[in-house]
């Protein structure tokens, strides 16, 4: 593979992956197709914008003409493009169905027409739903709980159907909670870190006892590259790090790193249908040779340090995006005291 099309490459994981691949493979060309919705940010890729191997195309994956333009000359597709915030899906599910299902259809159709060598679709562990004990295997049934995870499940099932029906060389990854540099500050780690830098309260859902498996984004990029190169087409690979933490413990860890007190914790009404625990079995991807390089403490330290040192990046989002403050005020209302 010499020329990759990355969709959603101006987002969090996508931009980290673009940078990772250009650094690792000197011969590689990359085209980045991104609609630049609220979480897409070309500042994420300032350091590669002048690289002759990199090309940016602004466009929506639901737009057949833009997809055809971007895929021209590419021999593989990696689809990161998606609406990803569960809270937003609860209030505007139609956007999630369009991007996460119809967008996948448009990409698969064009990839089939062009006979690409690989089509890697990035999904999520949330398609499994919640479990209090044990770990989900790739063969377990899907039971998504939110419009977001339901749309992601629909998208990956559609992608896999193109392998079964048309022989499109599809691979699918289901990843646990990613965190790291360039993550839009609506997700827990960047929201809490940036709020605390500003001495603002952090909104903890419910009792804070939800469990997530935290995967540092650099380890995610390692895993995706490995699946792209060595994965068996038609197969699904869980990608998790077994860094299971309660949300409230993550909160305390960030407070400690920034030298802040627990008085900045504000408990807010829990999310409707909030899954209690996600956990995936990673034996399959480990058999390909994947080994994580960061435990949770190491990844969190690097992440918090990045947000401290790159204040202008996140302040531009918080101050300049018109809907950011309104969204936070509307959807993180403190719990009324009994």
Long-range contacts (C-beta under 8 A, 24 or more apart in sequence): 1-28, 1-75, 1-76, 1-117, 1-118, 1-228, 2-27, 2-28, 2-29, 2-75, 3-28, 3-29, 3-30, 3-31, 3-73, 3-74, 3-75, 3-76, 4-28, 4-29, 4-30, 4-31, 4-74, 4-75, 4-76, 4-77, 4-78, 5-30, 5-31, 5-33, 5-70, 5-71, 5-74, 5-76, 5-77, 5-78, 6-30, 6-31, 6-32, 6-33, 6-78, 6-80, 7-32, 7-33, 7-34, 7-61, 7-70, 7-77, 7-78, 7-79, 7-80, 7-81, 7-103, 7-107, 8-33, 8-34, 8-40, 8-61, 8-79, 8-80, 8-81, 8-82, 9-33, 9-34, 9-45, 9-56, 9-80, 10-34, 10-36, 10-40, 10-41, 10-42, 10-44, 10-45, 10-56, 11-39, 11-40, 11-41, 11-44, 11-80, 11-81, 11-84, 11-184, 12-39, 12-44, 12-178, 12-180, 12-182, 12-183, 12-184, 12-217, 13-80, 13-122, 13-178, 13-217, 13-220, 13-221, 14-80, 14-81, 15-41, 15-44, 15-45, 15-182, 16-180, 16-181, 16-182, 16-217, 16-218, 16-220, 16-221, 17-78, 17-80, 17-220, 17-221, 17-224, 17-225, 18-45, 18-48, 18-54, 19-45, 19-47, 19-48, 20-218, 20-221, 20-222, 20-225, 21-221, 21-225, 22-48, 22-51, 22-53, 22-54, 24-225, 28-53, 29-53, 29-54, 29-55, 30-54, 30-55, 31-55, 31-56, 31-57, 31-70, 31-71, 31-73, 31-74, 32-56, 32-57, 33-57, 33-58, 33-59, 33-61, 33-66, 33-67, 33-70, 33-81, 34-58, 34-59, 34-81, 35-59, 35-60, 35-61, 35-81, 37-83, 38-184, 38-321, 38-323, 39-84, 39-85, 39-184, 39-186, 41-182, 41-184, 41-317, 43-313, 43-316, 44-182, 60-99, 60-103, 61-99, 61-103, 61-104, 61-106, 61-107, 62-98, 62-99, 62-102, 62-103, 62-106, 63-106, 64-106, 64-109, 64-110, 67-106, 67-107, 67-110, 68-110, 71-110, 71-111, 71-114, 71-116, 74-114, 74-116, 75-116, 75-117, 75-118, 76-116, 76-117, 76-118, 76-119, 76-120, 76-228, 77-107, 77-111, 77-116, 77-118, 77-119, 77-120, 78-120, 78-122, 78-224, 78-228, 79-104, 79-107, 79-119, 79-120, 79-121, 79-122, 79-159, 80-122, 82-122, 82-152, 82-155, 83-148, 83-151, 84-124, 84-148, 85-148, 85-186, 85-187, 86-126, 86-146, 86-148, 86-149, 86-271, 87-186, 87-271, 87-331, 88-148, 89-146, 89-147, 89-148, 89-151, 90-146, 90-147, 90-271, 90-272, 90-273, 91-331, 93-147, 93-151, 96-147, 96-148, 96-151, 97-147, 97-151, 97-154, 99-151, 100-148, 100-151, 100-152, 100-154, 100-155, 101-151, 101-154, 101-155, 101-158, 103-155, 104-155, 104-156, 104-158, 104-159, 105-158, 108-158, 108-159, 108-162, 108-168, 108-170, 111-162, 111-168, 112-162, 112-166, 112-168, 116-168, 116-169, 117-169, 118-169, 118-171, 118-228, 118-233, 119-159, 119-162, 119-168, 119-169, 119-170, 119-171, 120-170, 120-171, 120-172, 120-173, 120-224, 120-227, 120-228, 120-231, 121-155, 121-156, 121-159, 121-170, 121-171, 121-172, 121-173, 122-173, 122-175, 122-224, 123-152, 123-153, 123-155, 123-156, 123-172, 123-173, 123-174, 123-175, 124-149, 124-152, 124-174, 124-175, 125-174, 125-175, 125-176, 125-177, 125-213, 125-238, 125-240, 125-278, 125-279, 125-280, 126-152, 126-275, 126-278, 127-152, 127-153, 127-156, 127-174, 128-174, 128-278, 128-280, 129-275, 130-275, 130-276, 130-277, 130-278, 131-277, 131-278, 131-279, 132-276, 132-277, 134-279, 135-279, 135-280, 135-281, 136-238, 136-278, 136-279, 136-280, 136-281, 137-238, 137-280, 137-281, 137-284, 138-174, 138-235, 138-236, 138-237, 138-238, 138-281, 138-284, 145-273, 145-274, 145-275, 146-273, 146-275, 156-236, 160-234, 160-236, 163-233, 163-234, 164-234, 169-233, 169-234, 170-233, 170-234, 171-227, 171-228, 171-231, 171-232, 171-233, 171-234, 171-235, 171-236, 171-237, 172-235, 172-236, 172-237, 173-223, 173-224, 173-227, 173-236, 173-237, 173-238, 173-239, 173-285, 174-236, 174-237, 174-238, 174-239, 174-280, 175-215, 175-220, 175-223, 175-238, 175-239, 175-240, 176-212, 176-213, 176-214, 176-215, 176-239, 176-240, 176-241, 176-278, 176-279, 176-280, 177-212, 177-213, 177-214, 177-215, 177-278, 178-215, 178-216, 178-217, 178-220, 179-214, 179-215, 179-216, 179-217, 179-299, 179-300, 179-303, 180-216, 180-217, 180-218, 180-299, 180-302, 180-303, 180-306, 181-217, 181-302, 181-303, 181-306, 181-307, 181-310, 182-313, 183-217, 184-317, 185-314, 185-317, 185-318, 186-327, 188-247, 188-250, 188-251, 189-250, 189-254, 189-300, 189-303, 190-303, 190-307, 190-314, 192-250, 192-251, 192-254, 193-254, 193-258, 193-303, 193-304, 193-307, 193-308, 194-307, 194-314, 194-318, 195-264, 196-254, 196-255, 196-258, 196-260, 196-264, 197-258, 197-307, 197-308, 197-311, 199-260, 199-264, 200-264, 201-264, 201-265, 201-266, 202-251, 202-254, 202-264, 202-265, 202-266, 203-266, 203-267, 203-268, 203-332, 203-334, 204-247, 204-248, 204-251, 204-265, 204-266, 204-267, 204-268, 205-247, 205-267, 205-268, 205-269, 205-270, 205-271, 205-274, 206-267, 206-269, 206-270, 206-271, 206-274, 207-248, 207-267, 207-270, 208-246, 208-247, 208-248, 208-251, 208-267, 209-246, 209-247, 209-248, 209-276, 210-246, 210-247, 210-274, 210-275, 210-276, 210-277, 211-244, 211-245, 211-246, 211-247, 211-276, 211-277, 211-278, 211-279, 212-244, 212-245, 212-247, 212-250, 212-277, 212-278, 213-240, 213-241, 213-242, 213-243, 213-244, 213-278, 213-279, 213-280, 214-241, 214-243, 214-244, 214-245, 214-250, 214-296, 214-299, 214-300, 215-239, 215-240, 215-241, 215-243, 215-292, 216-241, 216-292, 216-293, 216-294, 216-298, 216-299, 216-302, 216-303, 218-293, 218-294, 219-292, 219-293, 219-294, 219-299, 222-290, 222-292, 222-293, 223-285, 223-290, 226-285, 226-288, 226-289, 226-290, 227-285, 227-288, 230-288, 230-289, 231-288, 235-284, 237-284, 237-285, 237-288, 238-280, 238-281, 238-282, 238-284, 238-285, 239-280, 239-282, 239-285, 239-290, 240-279, 240-280, 240-282, 241-282, 241-292, 241-294, 241-295, 241-296, 242-279, 242-282, 243-295, 243-296, 243-299, 244-277, 244-279, 245-296, 250-300, 253-296, 253-297, 253-300, 254-300, 254-304, 257-300, 257-301, 257-304, 258-304, 258-308, 266-332, 266-334, 267-334, 267-335, 268-332, 268-333, 268-334, 268-335, 269-333, 269-335
